[in-house]
Structures are given as C-alpha cells and as structure tokens.
Amino acid sequence: MKRVLVVLGAATMLAIFVGASICQRILVINCEYAFADFKTDWRVLDFDLKAGIQIKNPNEVDVIIDKISMDFYINETNVAAGTPTFGDTIPPDATDTIYIPMTISYADVLGELVDAIKGDSAAYKLVGTIYFETRVDEHKYPITITQGAI
C-alpha cells in the first residue's frame, strides 16, 4: 500500500510539472522588433542587402525563430519578398539580432535610390509574419518594422 502511494505521489508530481511546463510554453507572446542595421554588398546589376532585425524576447521561455514570411519596402516600393528560415534561439528576457538576406535589382529601386540621394535618407518597412517554435507547438505573429517616414 505504501509503495502504491509513493508511486501515485510521484506520478502526480510529474503530471503537475509537465502540465506547468506545457502551459508556460503555450503562453508565448509576441516579441519586440526594431531595425538594427543594414549591410550591403554592391555588384554591377544588383546588390545584396542584409537587414538586421533586433528581437527582444519578453517571454519566460526560449523562443526559436523558425522563419519570417515578409515583404520589404523602400520608400513604399516593395523591393523584396520571401520566407527566409533561421533556427536561432533567443533566451528569456534577451535581445538578439538576426539578418534577413535579400538580393535587390537596381532596376527595381532606381526611383527610390534617386529619392534617397536627393533627400539624403530613405524609409524602410518590413511587413510579414514571424514563426516561433517551442517544445510544444508553433506560434505565428504579425510583424511590422519601420524606419524613417513611411
């Protein structure tokens, strides 16, 4: 009888621990986003742009960035779209930067480049959906990041 009570007690404690862990994983809220920086590699007909996205994880659990389905705008013109994948893990209450790679043709952004040179600035916007993975399931949230006047 005593052995049965010990086994039942251990099973109950395990169920409570697993249940609490699952509930904690389900309660993942959206992170905070901002542009960190931009890296460019210029070529003759196009250029590679890596948009650095700073992500702050306000959750009490790790979030794993699976992918971002996004559109990227320069001065209101959609210049890139795609769904890059990552796999980066951001610990609780931490901030990390990921880089979204894009190849952009000069022909697609000629007007924006001229406007940027004339005004000595440009406006950037990233709109899409970010997908986080946890041990239990996948979460997706809308994401909009702007820099400059859009």
Buried (B, 14 or more C-beta within 10 A) or exposed (E): EEEEEEEEEEEEEEEEEEEEEBEBBEEBEBBEBBBBEEEEEEEEEBBEBBBBBBBEBBBEBBBBBBBBBBEBBBBEEEBBEBEBEBEEEBEEEBBBEBBBEBEBEEEBBEEBBEBBEEEEEBBBBBBBEBBBBBEBEEBEBEBEBBBBEE
